[in-house]
Amino acid sequence: MFDSPDQLLDKIRLGEDNTLELKAVTIEGNRVTGPRPAELADELAAIANTADGVCLLGVDDKTRDVDGIPIEKLDLVEAFVRELCNDSVKPPLRVHILRMELPDALGRSRAVLKVDIPRSLFVHKSPGGYYHRIGSSKREMPPDVLARLFQQRSQARIIRFDEQAIPDTRLTDLEPGLWERLCRKTEEEPDRTLHKRKVLTLQDGQERITVTGALLCSNHPETWLPGASARAVRFRGTHQDSNNQVDAADITGPLDRQILGLYSFARRNMQVAVVDGPPRQELPQYSNRALFEAFVNAVVHRDYSIYGSRIRLLMFDDRLELYSPGPLPNTLSVESIALRQSTRNEAVKSIMVKLPVAEAGQGSGRGYFMEAQGDGVPVILRETRALAGRDPVWQVIDNAEVLLTIPAAKGE
């Protein structure tokens, strides 16, 4: 990032932003006195927790002057940076340090250190706490933002959100009929199976239900997870206008029933055109299979750590919009969504791939809710393209939710 001197000079001229931090360096004897170790560690960790960025040492952040670092002190400053990245940031922060020369205000070459900080796969804690970068400054992350970041980065040492225990709960808080269906094909004790399936866990020696248990074995998961539900609305026309609302539903219950609830709502609200033959044919606005896969993906892979935000299905005359809380999981991108697999809720998925649709009611024509191979997105693409002649579109909005837009087929 900003690999050439000219690119760096252009960025310096514009000043600090989300991707650039400037720091003047002061040295006394064989000791770096500025920036302070804790301050610099906080800045580097904030960038790594947010996005790719650069910290340029040897440039004053207030005047934007290239003051430089004495060449004979470059080893000292580089060792200073590496030490605080290893010892003051947890887990240790990996950075790339490059020595460069930039002209000062009089055109004289000055040595600087360019510290490249990649967006990390981990969440880093620095001396001041957990920081992220907003604009040109670091900010301490609020608890809900921090929880989501831990989930997104999927640290092996952090329990996945769907496996976390819900305080002050017990098995009796779940519906027997819902958790018993997970134990039918095994001869072991139900309690053991539920622990294996991550429906139950131990917390401080006490048996608690998990987020997965609440999502799949409760008729009201929103009791513990506000927003663990869906809202569906059908509008007349092509714009969101409450005056043109023709149908609406709040959909709750265990996740498999939410999927079928969304599917049922969409099917009863989509138009079916009649195409004259012979033979006479009916042309639905959407592929049933594409709809089913879209709702499975939205419900199973959404971010349940986001407080109070639920899935939204909006239907119009010309399209369907499906909003799912949370960005795409891990390193998945809009560009790679059809080519790669990445799962946010592993425990939920491991149950859904074995859960027959008949367990939650008929209506989809499918045997199981999910295929382990991750065929959902290709199916949505292929089926929509064949029916509507256009591709569905995925968007990530404000790094907070995923929007899938499926165009409707046009009747002739």
NORMOBEL-V615881 format. One line per field, one symbol per residue. phi: phi as a letter, one per 30 degrees, with the letter a starting at -180 (. if undefined). psi: psi as a letter, one per 40 degrees, with the letter a starting at -180 (. if undefined). burial: b if it has 24 or more other ideal C-beta (glycine too) atoms within 12 Angstrom, else e. A space follows every 10 residues. Layout:
phi->???
psi->???
burial->???
//
This chain:
phi->.hdceddddd ddddjdadcb bcbdcbbbic bdcaddeddd dddddddddc aeabcccjbd ddcidddibe edcdeddddd ddddddcccb deccbccbcb bbdddciddb dbcccdcded dcccccedkc cbcbicbcbd ddedddddde dddhdddcde edcddcehba eddcdedddd ddcdcbcdde eddddddidb acbhicdbdc eeeddcbbdb ddecbejdab bbbccdjcbd bedcdcaaac cbjdeddddd ddddddddcc dbdccdcddd bccddbdedd dedddedddd cdcddddicc dbcccbdcab cbcbdjdddh cdbedcddcb cacdcddddd dddccddddc jdkcicdbdb cddidedede dddddddcib ddbcbcchhb acccccdddc dc
psi->hfdidddddd ddddiiadeh hhhihihhbf hhehiidddd ddddddddec ihihhhhehh edefigdihh deeddddddd dddddddehh iihhihhhhi hiiadeeihh hihhhhhihi eihhhideah iihhbeiiih hidddddddd ddefhdehhi deeiihifii deeihddddd deedfieihd ddddddefdi ihhfeihiii dddddefieg deddghefai hhhhihaeih hdeeheiiih haaidddddd dddddddeei ihihhiaiih ihhidihddd dddddddddd eiheehhehi ihhhhideih hhhhhiiiib eiiddededi ihhdgddddd ddeehiddde iieeeididi hdefeddddd dddddddeei iihhihhffd ihhhhhiiih i.
burial->bbeeeeebbe bbeeebebbb bbbbbebeee ebeebebebb bbbbbbbbbb eebbbbbbbb beebbbbbbe eebbebbbeb bbebbeebbe bebebbbbbb bbeeeeeeeb bbbbbbbbbb ebbbbbbbbb bbbeeeebee beeebbbbbb bbbbeeeebb bbbbbbeebe bebbbeebbe bbbeeeeeeb eeebbebbbb beeeeebbbb bbbbbbbbbe bbebbebbbb bbbbbeeeee eeeeeeeebe bbbbbbbbbb bbbbbbbebb beeeeeeeee eebbbbbbbb bbbbbbbbbb bbbbbbeebb bbbbbbbbbb bbbbbbbbbb ebeeeebbee bebbbbbbbb bbbbbebebb eebbebebbb beebbbbbbb bebbeebbee bbbbebeeee bbbbbbbbbe ee
//
